[in-house]
């Protein structure tokens, strides 16, 4: 074991003889704290060490089950808050032996460096366990380094005096002394019948029972010493003196005192271990149940609701959360049922302070203590991921045991929120990647679709400038017709892109009136007569077909896109039929052809944006049907596609009639 003194603390290296302690082998720096004022120095030394070695910081507190004074409770809470402010992961464990508790946590988290304060003074517990916590740790064959920080804080005993705690101890001692006097009175009545040696057994029974109901070793020693003195003074001859006349009585007396002390110690330790185990079981059970709830949560709403109910039941208080960072969109202030008349601006001020300073605020703290709410930061890997707000009631405070255990609960919540943040980040990154992929496909498609008509226009216009073509009227007419068709195709592509952008941005508005479907179809066929010059077109829409409540220009684009789609994919000599029929309160318009039909592998995504560059091939951008779907659905209808039983494809547009709604919209 090597000892080195530097930087105001003693550094003890144990178990590392013959090799250096490198940062690569280390995992965490663990600081052991307690209710003493010197723990703040331990925390700062540990934080500096963790920063220098680029390690994470952890803090452990061992609860021995004994009741603390209010001053000690405040000091311990202050140390816990400082731990969380320094970004440490806090662990609390229950054990009657602090060395065992510290070593257990250090082993579980695989800590390689332990920072602990130097023990001051000697107590009965110190003697019982075989030395101070520091000396016992240094004597163990550890697998981690131990750094002892000497305390620079000098406090007087009177400064830590708690009248309420000491008064309760005095009352407890007085009551036990009254019981002892009552037993002594009974013994005085029994001694003529049993003899004074039997009285020792009655006193020994009292010490044993008293130890089972008390965890204080000092009280047990007091009870054992009182019984020994009373037995000597009142029952061992000569009476009413502390002198023992016989040797056998002397031996019996000292044996009684020794047995009383041993039995008392064992009984008090049994009681203490029972208390510690009960507390540990309760904490483990609560954490286990909370962990199961967190793991079973499907989303942030479920997670929040489960944690609010579990923590609220544990604290007997109302709980809610304010999220930060990527989870901030889930907030909805003012906080329901927790404002208690507080101004929402005040709540936001406290929340921002807690997030910036990573410290609790509000009730039970030094900061914003006029608030009725208790604000606790939930600190994750990236900082404060949420703030827990607790309303414990106007006249109720949170006990120290719940406050300390709440730190472990906050750790579990922080892990769950970190996981939720990562899940959302992964989803967002996946959406961004998918958006970029679709953008690239769309860009490639647009580039390809525009290049063809532009090439046609460029070639035809260049040919028109040729003097040999200028005198040839037929050739000029053909070139001009090619320019016209290419321009119409280019205009259709640009219109589809603009309309798609308007639809996705929510800026598309309909100007709806009642129109004749035959009039609309004839106009579409007339405008596309050059495209349909070689096609066989049949209009089977019956005369007197009911008027449709629609936006004429947008529905014109729908039928133009469908007609263009048929010609492009089925060929210029295609047979095209447009028909319509009534089906109850709906009108069904059908555009069918006798072409090759729709391949089954693209049928499912026919009306979606092109997501596969192979789908584009060389026959169009693939946005025409997307535009059709959006326009028809904006009218409250639907569009479907299928293959005809014989050959060809069939597109069906269904309009649902709603007379009252149509009249209202028409008036508008």
N, C-alpha and C positions, 0 to 999 in steps of 0.2 A: 504494500500500500504506500502510495506516494502523497506527500502533503506539500502544497505550494500556497504561499500567502501572496495575494496580489489584488489590487483594486478594491480594497476594503472588505474582502471576504476570503474565507479559507476554502480552498479547492481541494477536494479529496478524490483521487482516482482509485477506484477499486475494481479489480478484475481485469485490468488492461495492461498488466506488466508485459514489457517486451514489445508493445506495439502502440502506435499513436492512435489517438481518438480522432478520426476523420469525420467530416460532415457527411460523407457518403454513407457511413455506417449508422449515423444517428437518424432518428425519426422524429422525436418530439422532445421539447423541454417541458418538464412537469414541475410546477411550483406547489408546495404544500402550504396551505394557509390555515388560519384559525381566527378566533375572535380578538386576538391581540393586536395592538397598534403597530407592531413590527412587521406584520404581514404585508403592509403596503410596500415596505422596502424590499421584501422578498419578491413581490410581484414585479417591481420595476427592474430588479436585477435579472430576473428570469426573462422579462420582455426584451431587455437589452441583449441578453445572450442569444435568445431566439432570433432576433434581428441580425446580429452579427453572423450567426451560423446559417441563416436562411432556413430556419425550421419553424414549425408551427408550435404555438404555446398552448399548454393545457394546465388546468388548475384542479387540485383535489382538496376536498375538505372532509375530514373524518368525524362523523357525529357519534359521540360516545354515549348518547342517550341521557346525559345529565342535563338538568335544567340550568339555563344561563340567565344571568341578570339582564335587565333591560339595556344597560350600557354595553354589555358584551354582545347582545343581539344587534344593537345599532352598529357596533364596530364590525361585526361579521358581515352584515348587509352591505356596509360601505366597502369592505374588501371584495365582496362578490360583484358589486357594481363596477369597481375599478377593474376587476378581471375581465368583465364583458366589454368595458370601454377599451381595454388593451387588445381586444379581439381573441381572447382565450376561450377554449372549450372547457366548460366547467363540469367537474364530476363531483358528486357527493356520494359518500358511502357510509354505512353504519357499522361500527366495530368498537368494542370496549377497549381494544388495544390499537392506538393510532399507528404504530409501526406496522402492524399487520395490514391495516386498511390502506396505508400509503403504498406498501409493497405490492399489495394485490392490484391496485389500480395501475401502478407503474408497469407491472407485468402484463396486464390485460391490454394496455394501449401501446406496449412495446416502447416505453420511454427509455431514452439513453442518457438523459441528464435530469437530475433531481435537484431542485433548489429549495432549501429549507432554512428557517430561522433558527438561531442558536437558542436552546432552552435556557430559561432563567429560573433560578430558585429550585428548591427541592420540596416535593410534596409526598404525601403518603402513597399516592398512586405511582409516583416515580420509584419509590423504594420497593413497592410491591412488584412492579414490572421488571425491576432489575436495572434501573438507570433511566436517564432522560431519553427522550425520543431521538435526539441528535446522536448521543453516544451509542445507543443500541443500533441505529442505522449504520453507523460507521463500523460497528463490530461485525455486521453481517457480510457474508460473501456475496456481494451484489454484482449484477451484470450491467449496471449503469453508474455513471459518475454522480457524486453527491457534492453539492456546493453549499456550504454553511454561511449564511449571512448574519453577522453579528448585529444585534439590535442597537440602533442609535437613539431609540426613543426611551426616555426615562420618565416613568410614571410612578406616582406614589400610590400606595394601597388605598388611601382615603379617596383618591380620585375615582376609583373603580367600585367604591362602596355602594351597594344597592340596598336601601333600607327595606324595601318590600320583600326582596328575596331573603335577606337575613332575618327579617321578622317572621317569615313563613318557616324558616329553619328553626328559630327559637320556639315557635309555637309547637312545631312537630316534636322537638326535644322535650318540651314541657309536658305534652300529652303522653309521650312514652314514659316519662318519669312518673307521672300520676298512675299509669298502668302498673309500673314497677312497684310503687308504694302499695297499690291494692293487692298485688301478688304477695308482697312482703307481709301484709296483714293476714292474708290467708295462711301463709307459712307459719306465722306466729301461733295460729290456732292449731296447725297440724303437727308442730314439732314435738309436743308431748307424746303424740301417737306414733310418729315415724322416726324420730331421731334427726339430728342436724345434718347427717350425711345425705339423707334422702332429699332434704331441702335443696341441696346442690343440683340434683337432677331436675327439680322444678324450675330453678333459675336457668339451667342450661336449655330447657325446653322453651322458655321465654326468649332467650337470645336467638335460638334457631328460628322460631316463628317471626321474630322481629326482623331478622336478616332477610327473610323471604319477602317481606313487604317494604324493604328499603334498599336502595342501591348505593347509599352513602356509606363508605367504609368508616368514616369518622364517627357516624352515629352508631354503627355496630360496635366499634371500640368503646364508645361511651357507655353503651348498654352493658357490654361484657364487664367493663371495669366497675360500673355501679353495682351489678349483681355480685361481683366478687367482694367488694367492700361491705355491702349490706350483709352478705353471708358471714363474713368474718366478724363484723361488729356486733351483729344481733344473735348469731347462732353458734359460732365456734368458741368453746371455753378458752380463757375466761371471757365472759360476756361483757359487752359494752366497752371493749378495748380492741385495738388492732394487733394485740399481742396474741400469738398462738402458742399454747402450752405444750402440745404434744408434737413429736416429730412426724407421726403419721398424718396428723391434721395439717401440718405444714406441707407435706408432700401432696396431700389431697387438694389443698388450696391452690397450689401452683399448677397441679394437673387440671383442676377445674378452670382456671384462668386461661391456660393454654388451649384446652379443648374449646372453651367458649370463643376464643379469638379465631381458631381455625374454622369452627363451625360457622361463626359469624361471617368470616371472609368468604368461605365457600357459598354460603347462602346469599350474600349480597352480590357475589359475582354471578351466581345462577340467575338471580333476579335481573341483573344488568344485561346479561346475555339474552335472556328472554325478551326484555324490552327492545334490545337492539335487533334481534331476529324478527320480532313482530313488526317493527318499523320497516325493516328491510323487505320483509315479505309484502307489506302494504305498498311500498314504493315500487317494487319489482312488478307486482300485479297491476298496479295502475299504469306503469310504463308499458307493460306487455299489452294491456288492453288498448292503450292509446296507439301503440305501434301497429296493432292489428287494424284499428280503425283507419289509420293513415294509409296503410298498404291497400286496404279495400276500397279507398276512395277512387272514383273513376275520373273526377275532374276537380278543379279548384273549388267550385261551389260545394261539392260534396265534402271535400277535405275541410273547408272552412266550417261548414255546419257541424261536422262530426267533432272537430277540435273545440269549437265553441261550446257544444253540449258537454263534452267530456271535462274540459277545464272548468267550465261553469259549475258542473256538479261537484268537482273536486274542491273548488274554492267556495262553493255556495254563493256564487256571485254571477253577475251578468258580464259576458265577454263578447267583444267584437274585434275586428282586425282592420287596420289600414295598411294597404300594400304599397310598396315602392318599386321603382325600376320598371321592369317589363311587366309586372303584375299590376301596375298602377291603374290600368284601365278597368279593373274590377271594383274600384272604389265608388261609393255613392254617398257622399256626405250631404246633409248632416247625418251623423251616426244615429240610426234608429234606436229609440228607447234608452239611449245612454247620455244624451245631452244634459238632462236634468236642469234645463233652463240655461245652460252655458251658451255663450255666444259661439256660433260656428267658426268665426274668425279666430277666437281665442283657442279653440281646439286645433285649428290648422297651425297656429303659431307654436303651440306646444309640440305638435307632431313634427314640424320642421326642425325644432330645436333638438328633439330626441334623435331624429335621423342624422343630423349633423354632428352631434356630440356623442352618439352611441351610448347614452346613459338614460336610466329611468327618470321620469319626471312626473309631476302632478302630486296627487295625494300620497302620503307616507314618505315623501322625499324632501330635499332641500330646495328643489327647483319647481316653481309654479305650484307650490303646495296649497294654494287657495282653490285649486281645481278639485272637483269631487271625483274625478276619474284618475286612475293609476295607469300611467303609460309605460310599457316595457318594450324595449327594442328587441326584435328577433334578428339576431346577427348570423348571417350565413357566410358562405365563402367569398361573396362579392361585396359584403358590407351589410347594412341594415336592409333586409328584404321585406320586413313588415314591422308594424307596431301593434302590440296587443294592448287593448284598452279594457280596463276592468272597473266595474262599478260594484264595490263590495257593500254598498249600503251606507247611509249617512252616519250611523253610529257603530260601524263595524270595522275592525282592522284585520289584516291578514296575519295569522300566527307565523312565527319564525320558521316552524317546521314546513309549513306550506310554502312560505317564501323561498326557502332553500330548495325544496323539491321542484318548485316552479322553474328554477334554472335548468334542471334536466329536461323538463317538458319543453322549454323554449328551444333547447338543443334539438330535440326530435322534430319540432315544428320547423326549425330552420333547415334541417336536412330535407324534409318533405317539400318545403317551398323552393329550395335549391333544385331539387329534382324536377319540380313543376316548371321552374324557369328554364332548365335545360331542355325539357320536352317541348316547351313553346318555342324556344330558340331553334331547336331542330326542325320543328314544323315550319317555322318562318323561313329558315334557310332552304328547306325543301321546296316551299312555295316560290321563293326567289329563284331557285335553280330551275324549277319547272316553268316559271314565267319567262326566264331568259331563254330557255329552250324553245318555248312557243313563239317568243319574239323573233328568234333566229329563223324558225321555220316560216313564220309569217313574212318576215323580211325577204327571205329567199324566194317565197312564193310570189310576193308583190313584184320583186325585181324581175322574176321570170315572166310574169303575166304582162308587165308593162313593156318589157323588152320586145315582145313580138309585134304589138301594134306600132310601137315607135320605129322598129326596123322597117315595117311595111310603109309607114308614112314617109320615112327618110328615103327609102328606095324609090317609091312612086314619085315623090316630089323631085328627086334628083333626075329621074327619067323624063319628067315633064319639061325640064330645062334643056333637054337634048333637042337641037334643031330638027333632027330627023323625026322625032315624035310629034313636034309641034304641028306639022302638016297632016299627020295621020289622025283623023277625027276619031276613029274607032278605038285606037290604042289610047288616045287621050281620055276618052270616056271610061275605058276600063281602069286606067290608073286613078282617075278621079273617084271612081266607085270604090276602089281598094282603099284610098285615103279616107273616104267617108265611112266605110265599114270599120276600119282600124280606129278611127276617131270615136265612133260609137262604142266600140269595145273598150277603148281606153276610158271613155267617159263613164261607162258602166262600172269598171273596176274602181275608179275614184269615188263614184257615188256610193258603191257598196262599202268602201272603207270609211267614208264620212258618216254614213248612216250607222254602221257598226259602232263607231266611236261615240256617236250621240246616244245610241241605245245603252251602251255600257256605262256611260257617265250619267244616265238618268235624265238627259235633256230632251229626249224625244217626246213630243206632244202630238196628239191626234186632233185633227179637225174633221169631225165626223158629221155626215149628213146621210140621208137616204138616197141611194143611187141604184140605177138599173144595172144588173150584172151583165146583160147582153151588150149594153153600151160600152162597159169597161173592157170586155173581151174583144169586141170589134176594134176598139182603139189600139189595144195591145197588138193585135194581128196586123193592123195597118202600119203601125210604127216599125214592126219587124218583118215587113213584106219582103225586103231584100234577103233577110236571113232565111225566110220560109219560102223562097222562090221555087225551090225544087221539092218541097215537102207537100204531103197530102194532108190538109188540115180540115177537120170536121167540127163544126160548132153545133152541139146537140142540146144547147140550153133551151128549154121550152119557152114559148111565148107566154107572157104574163107571169113569169117567175117573180116571186116576191122581192120587193126592194130590200137591199142590204144596207145596214147602218154602218158606214165605214168611212175611212179616210181615202179618198179616191186616188190621190197621187201615190200614196204608199202602197195601196193594193195593186195599182198599175205596175209598180216596181216588182211586187211579188210575182205577178203573172209573167212579166217580162223575163225575170230570172228563171222561172220554170220553163218557159218556152226556149230560152237560150240554152238552158241545161240539157233539154231534150235534143236539140239540134247538135250541140257540141259532142255529146256522148253517144247519140244514136245515129248520127250522120245526117247530111242535108236532104236525103231522099226519104226520111222517116215519115211514117203515118202517125199523125197527131190528132187526138180526139179530146175535146173539152165538153164536159157535160155537167149537169146539176140536177139535184133532186131534193125534195123535202122529206125529212124524217122526224116527225113530231115537231118539237120546238127548235129544230136545227135545220140548217141548210148545208148540204154536202156538195162541194164542187170538186170534180175529178179532172185531172190532167193525165192522160195515159198515152202510151206510144206502143209501137210494134218493134222496138229496137232490141238490143241484146239483154236488157234488164240491168239490175243493180247487183254487183258481186256481193255474195253473202258476207265476206270478211269486212266490208265497210258499212254494211247496213246499219249496225248498232250506232255508229258514230257519224251517220250521214249528215245530221243537222248540227253537229258540233264544229268548233274551230278545227282546222286541219292540224293534227298533232304528229303526222307522219309525212315527211317530205315525199315519200314514194306515192302517196295518195294523189298529189298534185299532178304528177307526170307532166304532160304537156297540154292538157285539155282545160286549164282554167285554174283560178286561184282557190276555189273551194269555199268561198265566202257567200256565194249567191244563196245557197240553201240556208246558211246561218241567218242571213238577213230575212229570208222568208219566214223562218221559225219565229224570230223576234217580233216581226210586224204582226203576224197572225196572232201570237200570244198577247201582244199589246191590245189587240181587238177583243180579247177574251175567248179566242178560238184555239184550235190546235191543227197541226199539220202532220201527216203521216205518209210513209212511203212503203210500198211493197211491190213484189213482182207479180205480173199477171200470170194466170195459170198456163196460157199458151206461150207467149213471148212478150217481152217489153216490160216497162216499169209503169207504176201508177202512183200519182201523188194526190192525196185527198185532203182538202181543206174543209174543216167543220166550223160553221158559225152558229153560236147559240143565241136565239132570239130572247130578248128581255124587254118587252114593250115599255114598261114603266121606266126602266133605266134609260132606254133609248130616247124616250120623249124628254126626259129630264136633261140628258146630255145634249139632245138636239136643240132644246131651248137655250142652253148655255152657249 
